[in-house]
């Protein structure tokens, strides 16, 4: 897969998340996906994302930075949202917060097989 192809695939994955098009998620995510070293599988990964959208009704993934070096993608995702209650264990309770996530992906056979994510919890703490 070329750099341009992988970048386009990643952007389509982010669009799928923003649409909450869960039946389409398997097009982008491997059945045996791992997240931060934990085997989630596609169903566990989907459940994690669905939980994120329940906790943050206006959740939207915005790509702030994208670096592609097949088979890997590095992205800085930007969030500007109003979580309903707790966020990362913090009592946000409907306040608007901005934060970022630095996330790295490894693709195998055109789908995400590994995800490593670091969320800027300190940015949320500073806004509370």
Secondary structure as the mmCIF struct_conf table of DSSP 4:
data_model
#
loop_
_struct_conf.conf_type_id
_struct_conf.id
_struct_conf.beg_label_comp_id
_struct_conf.beg_label_asym_id
_struct_conf.beg_label_seq_id
_struct_conf.end_label_comp_id
_struct_conf.end_label_asym_id
_struct_conf.end_label_seq_id
HELX_RH_AL_P HELX_RH_AL_P1 UNK A 3 UNK A 19
TURN_TY1_P TURN_TY1_P1 UNK A 20 UNK A 20
HELX_RH_3T_P HELX_RH_3T_P1 UNK A 22 UNK A 27
TURN_TY1_P TURN_TY1_P2 UNK A 28 UNK A 28
STRN STRN1 UNK A 29 UNK A 35
TURN_TY1_P TURN_TY1_P3 UNK A 36 UNK A 37
STRN STRN2 UNK A 38 UNK A 39
HELX_RH_AL_P HELX_RH_AL_P2 UNK A 41 UNK A 55
TURN_TY1_P TURN_TY1_P4 UNK A 57 UNK A 58
STRN STRN3 UNK A 62 UNK A 69
TURN_TY1_P TURN_TY1_P5 UNK A 70 UNK A 71
STRN STRN4 UNK A 72 UNK A 81
BEND BEND1 UNK A 84 UNK A 85
STRN STRN5 UNK A 86 UNK A 87
TURN_TY1_P TURN_TY1_P6 UNK A 88 UNK A 89
STRN STRN6 UNK A 90 UNK A 91
TURN_TY1_P TURN_TY1_P7 UNK A 93 UNK A 94
STRN STRN7 UNK A 97 UNK A 108
TURN_TY1_P TURN_TY1_P8 UNK A 109 UNK A 110
STRN STRN8 UNK A 111 UNK A 119
HELX_RH_AL_P HELX_RH_AL_P3 UNK A 121 UNK A 127
#
